[in-house]
Amino acid sequence: MAVHDFQSKIIPLLEIIWINGDWYTRAIQRLFALNNRNISLVDCLSFEIMESREITYAFSFDKHFPENGFAIATFHDLDLHKP
């Protein structure tokens, strides 16, 4: 079963950060400070957690990460036009 495999094989590799009132407060303050209708509370929460953990790379296609100082992690050359 996929859920069982995920729980037994993937979850042990991750650090899960449970969100509490302090994280929410930090994220909502950032959201209000950015004053950008296109950015989400989840993005702001991600930025707060990443900064607190000194994480500089995001596994994302979301343009808001590089706009907020994070690099997008890539694992291959995206220039498909090279000879």
N, C-alpha and C positions, 0 to 999 in steps of 0.2 A: 504494500500500500504506500502511495507517494507520501502521505503525511507522516507515516512511521519512518520512512527513509529520511525525510527532511529532519524530523526530530532527532533521530539517532545519528545521522551522518553530518548534517550541516550545522545544526544548532551548537554542537560542541566546539565548532571552529569560530563562533561569533562571540563578541561581547555585546550583551543586550543591556541597553541603558533604559531603564524604566523611567517614564516621565512623571515628575511630581510637580507640585505647585511652584517650586523655585525655577525649574526649567521652563514652565509655562510663562512665568513672569518675565524671564529673560527674553524669551522668544517674542512675546507680545510687545515688549518695549522696543525690540529691534524692528518689528513690523511697523509700529507707529513711527519710529525714527526714520525708516526708509521711505515711508509715505509713497509707496508704489503699489497701485492696484493690481499689477500683474504678478507680484511676488506673494507667495503663500506663507501662512503661519508654519507649515511643515518645513518649507525652505528655511525660514528664519530659525527654527528649532535645530535643523541640521547644521546651519552655520555656527550656532552657539555651541553645540556639542563638538563639532569638528575643531573649533578654535580652542575649546577647553582641553581637548586631547592632542592638540598640536598636529592635527591631520591636515595635510595640504592638498591631497589628491582626492577627487570625488569620482566614484563610478556612476556617471550620470551623463545624460545628453541634454540636461537642463542648462540653458544659457545663463541662468542666474548664478550658478556656481562660479564661473570665471569672472562674471561681473562683480562678484563679491570677494575676489582675491584667491580663489581656489583653482587649481589646475584640474583639467579633466584627464583621468587616467586612460591611456591608450596602450594597447598591447601589440599593435602592428602599425605599419606605415599606412596612413590613410591617403597618401598621394597615389591614386590609382593610375595616373598618367605618366609615371616614370617609365623609361624604357627598360 
